[in-house]
């Protein structure tokens, strides 16, 4: 099982490559959708890292993958410019998912 990253930022992908994670840089919606489809079709890729900005370009495609239980885990990551999430996003996610207040 391998990681694969789809980023809209060269610096983010360079950092991930230093950790041994391959990937691609895309900027447009159609490019992002094609890159996601190609990564999901590859049976060697088990975890797909997608920057938050790109995830916002194709929410239907990624949401569908998350909901139907694809063999590939999709993880949205912030890029070097930070995150678009609120400060309590992780605790809110836990609370909504399992009903435990952290």
Secondary structure, 3 states (H helix, E strand, C coil): CEEEEEECCHHHHHHHHHCCCEEEECCCHHHHHHHHHHHHHCCCEEEEEEEHHHHHHCHHHHHHHHHCCCCCEEEEECECCECCCCCCHHHHHHHHHHCCCC
